[in-house]
Amino acid sequence: MTKIFVYEYLTGGGIDPTLAGAGSLADLSALIVEGRVMRDALVADLRELDGVHVTFATSRFETVDPAHTHCMARPGESMTAFVARAAREHDYAWVIAPECDGLLLHLYDAVGAARWLGCGKEAIRVASSKSATAACLVAHRIAATPAVEPGQAGQFGDGRWVVKPDDGAGGLDTFVFDGFADACAEYEARAAAARNPVLQAWVDGEPLSLSLICRDNGAELISINRQQIGLSGGDTPGRHPRIVEFDGVLVNQIDRRSDVGRTLDTLAQRVATALPGLRGFVGIDVVWHPQRGPVVIEVNPRLTVAYAGLSAAFGGNFAPALLAAHEVRVERAGAARRNPSPSTLGVRP
């Protein structure tokens, strides 16, 4: 029996909702919902597999079906100590956590490489920084959004500018400005407050995300998704920014056998080559610019919310293929059920 521990940061006790300020409680609640959706989808897929026993982390804020095996941190136990302890009690640990403040890296160290189901440490380190990711991709001649310093205004044309956390996730605290000077003012205010901002050109176009299964010998693009992203505010004259709002993702929206699909598949392979150590499920956020084509915005070295819709969209369970990417071999329960490998679901170009 292979024992797997699933830890999703927000539902696993990483943040106490009672300590959130009134202004951030709604954002936190939305992220907790997304976290629970990802966790429950992964746990459900793992529970379908023969020879796998799955335990997931929860917290005192959640009521869990007693039929499901779960655990939580002890009183006064830090999250890293809890994850390290739970990982030692299992063969493997599957962690879903944001990259903010080095969190995913800290949890990698807590679990240890031998039990970790996910990307390698160096890939996480690079992908945890939007500026480092862009620099890496640009060095490999991949269209991306390099970080800009305020003094570099003369090197760029007109357009919108975005200021956001360099290690942020989910579009939180992401502002878009019509003028470079206003964006610089926001960037410098955040930098002065040690908030680790990044300043980048805003890319117009269709927001997409790519879902990949990465292995040592390459990557497989399994779904092209549409991200539902909008801008609010910014109607008042002056320096008021527009705020980026993320409203979910629609999976499997573009046929990977189409011209666009083949272009994005090639892009996915190039990104995987540029960032050695990507392993298992990986998400790539892309904007398809009308003239430039696909521009990479960021790489997510972990499960993303898109995963939750994949099993329904393709009629199969992706967990075995993801485990196989880590050389963990398991079988899906029920001989009549279809092989979950995406290439055998008849959807790979």
Disulfide bonds with the S-S distance in Angstrom:
none
